[in-house]
């Protein structure tokens, strides 16, 4: 009689067989959900990256059209321009730079502060400061009291150390004549009488014969042109500068758009491909996805044509067989020569191509507010992620249930086979005993 029964082995086989079909089904569902989640993350990264890229090409300083500035002396002023500037030449005279008000208390020391009574009353840009000095003991404590004053955005107090001597210096945060530091006459006598290091004054310039006064050294008088004053001019040394189209910079911006679109197109193609077993081409995570196919179509329509603006093909930006874009540099330059602002009209502005693409991307990446409902509806990608989270949570729960069933079936069958093995061992023992008795008669 064969007594080589292995309870653990047989119990394991029966337990595995009891969950094999369900385990395989749920395992496949888990793999599918995980693959879709991976694809979803890639899609979100791709769409977000593309949106960020085109937004950067639609800003005030980063529009499609670039201009260049030439100046007679870049030490006098730093001048930049964006796509809103027009081609022109300018003449600038700088009579005075704007400056922050700065005063110094040269002889004030710790002992004087410690013995002072009353208060220090200041006014800057219409805001009053009252610093009680009775409990202060040092210049540093006085400076801290000023700097930490409630909602202080107007004045800074510093301690200078010059030749071993401490000096209190007060500075206005902003330049301009309206930001003068005023000491109230009713302040403690200790603070009456300071030395002015820098006056509170406005910048005074003459641009093409027009007098301009500004509380800052940064001027935006000319649309699309930013002027940062650095140095006063003297008679006969006026600053001359001109703004002109930057063809190279504009073509570079166009190339950035093409590269961003081609990267998006390549990623969408990979995510939506049908796949082929015979050609060993893996099926994309969003193969046959109607929403993504519609997005791809909407973006393409923005490229191909749109009412009220020229198609990109008219600018030398053409579509290839695989849906990507390429630039005909010669044709693009010819278009810019004819009408340099045409790119801004096509790409930028409220009705431009970039806004049209952002509108197509919006429901995929941004929550939508429902009329009459305080809660926003999640973006398409977030809705799908929420659905996947539910699926994966359900799969995990089923896996735990299958594990519990596996353990129970294993334990039940382990006991049965162990009992059988024990019983058979007893039978064998009794049989051997009887045979021994018969043989001894």
Buried (B, 14 or more C-beta within 10 A) or exposed (E): EEEEBEBEEBBBEBBEEBBEEBBEEBEEBBEEBBBBBEBBEBBBEBBBBBBEBBBBBBEEEBBBBBBBBEBEBEEBBBBBBBBBBBEEEBEBBBEBBBBBBBBBBBEBBBEBBBEBEBBBBBBBBEEEBEBEBEEBBBBBBBBBBBEEBEEBEBBBBBBEEEEEEBBBBBBBBBBBBBBBBEBBEEBBEBBEEBEEBBEBBBBBBBBEEEEBBBBBBEBEBBEBBBBEBBEBBEEEEBBEBBBBBBBEBBBEBBBBBBBBBBBBBBBBBBBBBEEEEEEEEEBBBBBEBEEBBEBBEBBBEBBEEBEEBBBBBBBBBBBEEEBBBEBBEEBBBEBBEEEBBBBBBBBBBEEBBBBBBBEBBBBBBBBEEEEEEEEEEBBBBBEBBEEBEEBBEBBEEBBEEBEEBBEEBBEEBBEBBBEEBEEBEEEEEEEEEEEEEEEEE
